[in-house]
Amino acid sequence: MPGPPAGSGGPVGPPGLPLDTDKLLAARLHAVKVRPYLASALFALHVVEDRSVPTMAVDAHWRCYVSPAFVARTPVEELAGVWVHEVSHLLRDHHGRGQRYAREHEEHGPGARLRWNIAADFEINDDVYGDGLPLPAGAVLPSLLGLSDGLLMEEYLRTASLAGLAADLSWLDCGSGADGQDRPWELGPDGAHGLSRQQRDAVRFRVTEGIKGRPGDVPEGWRRWADQAFHPPQPWRQLLGAAVRTAAGGPGAGENHSYRRPSRRSAGVPGVVLPSLRRTPPRVCVVIDTSGSVSDAELGSALLEVAAIARAVGGRRDLVSVVSCDAAAGVAVPLCRAESIALVGGGGTDLRSGFAQALRCRPLPDVIVVLTDGQTSWPSTQPPCRTVVGLFPRPARATDEEDPSYVPDAPPPWAHVVTIT
């Protein structure tokens, strides 16, 4: 956003200068005209006049604090860009992300706050200006440090030192909506005209729908945001557990007839005792990829999943067996304690032998769970039981010293795949 004039540490103009509301709202209408997919968010902001704000700023509750002096000296088209700039902080949750970054890195104080604000501006400004919104002279762009556009706030904070810009940008303050740090001039969570969490989510949802409805007119950064805003990464442990339970709960899995409890249908056949259909916990065989491409940390994570699978079948460890497999499969070992399982391997990978070993188990397992990095060949035919694949993530293209063009096959369509992050 544009900054105060040279030599000024804050807003300029007569102390009693009134806020030119007509000009400010005309700028918002211009912003809506050139960025129609942001209309819901722009109209959701509540204006608060405040002479202590350097330019314009937002808090996490969608209040927009405005300096009358800044409005007076800024052309309407540039004010429209500032409207879009400020609402971008809120839509992209720089407030929550700034707080998380502070907790994870134990960084606090005005210096850290300014660095987060600069990094957040780097993230959004390449999507704000152009196409009807002129680039102001004081705009904060990644090119100031020779950095690439299109990165996230956290990536700029990790990969670049922003200390060199801090002295020149000490005036920069987009409010707590940009970094999660409260300001003395903000009204706080109990102040008037703030949006509730549900209202903020509703605004974000309407904006994502507007972006998806105009795919050819929206910058790449906004399209990426819309794709991820309401589809956050899923907790893979819960997903893996749910996949195992779903596979084990399918028709025929773990079902058997029993005369211990007569069927309710016996009442309709006098003198005949019909067996009832009883569901028993499923048998699960876990095939663990122990090839050299799987790290020790991933093997440790695999053992944790074995213990979780045992809990998912009601704690019946006798129903869980484990096969360690690289290019060849070991014997299916009944589970006693997950931490005592010896995972043998370290060579190449061919999980087809692991599937074959799992299917030699008697009785046949109801579910096969495969924990692997996916750098393997897969069976050409679907096993007679359900299959869940826990996939350790890898780059889309894997290199092979003997065959640089090698690309591993994706898991087969008959497997339920959960990415382990």
Steps between C-alpha positions, in 0.01 A plus 500: 500500500620861462683645798514844657694767311877512532614630835171426669459242769124489478190652344507861391232769478316737732425348843124553458481374141172308461486163332392531137253213516369558147850465355575193710179322400545600135838328518334188636250502214791526255665203673177299463480596131850377418504206747136384504586163653605686819175700527358302795818554702538868411144581604539297822767738635378758751679837483639651822653848480825519699766771475768287667504251211780575249292411192229231505502189714275209597447291807406134514133590548472666158510862612692735268675788681554802277716813532315810366831653393589192300164503321536872424838466326444170316334478154181294476660229283782452751254495789317222317824301496538552875147370555591183311834478681346516847218256431755259353669476841172392655396256231835323515489479880829681558370564851484131593810407302701776668399375842596142411837614366565695822425195714706262288806727479460681834533840332326799651533876517476795258792383286347159444161658439642719222674203336173306489318801353764536227488129418119506490513797261746309281248216476201707393630802309589306187128410477364845592633746244456533125183466291336818627693542827817707443814400684573774759851629556525353851375149423692226681597232246729194514716656228632747760711210626539322168248233602251315282130576493242240590637378835316487832566724798667215689730423207620860482564500875703178478702576189584871526628749753259792510711703742635719221151625416382550856665842550348645182157346567462584868181687411341185356213377714209304354362414844451173682318362198841477329706339776284404799649758739244730664539879472406761765259671261301188415156438650570138585271196495230669708490823298212605278449390140735202507418182310462169680698195392194362319448828316868513398484143370185584305675794333798284407268235357319753281833631372623150413179440305551830316858408412405155373231660285756723323802270447637691201493841669663417833876506582667168570552584869127550554410183310742303718351654812144419391593138435643463850287733713233243585702187424778508760739207534320215672632330815644188342497285813125541535458442126708184511305368798171583330615327181587183694167503684309559175684220322445263791135595528407421140255225412637158585800622696529331836147357479399150609187311602458400860241297694601670828232757437207382285394716211195718552359338189462172694168629630362474149603134466358308800710206610808614307796677655673728253852629563563871526765685304769617740774747420843416637801734497679491162835338440754754378836432338735800493765500227780744587738622229851460648695589185793739508286789373291501820658698783537390862252768602243362257556147629443629852180664382397168343538324835279761662237429237520127571420573863212727394364228270506254789289742702263541203420126511412512867846431639503145357871477414451140395301635206789715372804367319795687352706431188823694439581524131767647274576300185389185685246451774563358844272271690172641629567557870212517750492824691608487865635849559543749214832624634643147508443430128824448310474680165750325273598640161689790351529392136276563201122497500247255359183497703349229281683248716356669809146462367569136415629432852199673655264284296673184625377575852239262633235599558507752216515863620193718459717808436854551373661828609813601308731770638740608223662787312347372177833431323389150406315276260143409591304177454335472159180357648289616792539292818190318628491731802489876548822701474604826666825671398669747737729694265810684622521806269768521235567734205288429195805385302751267661847457355671171434873486432452230235185653350469882544157496334356259758170610652341271764149371444222652704316270742231296321143636489369216715705620799380767742797742516579730794800733476710493818638851563 
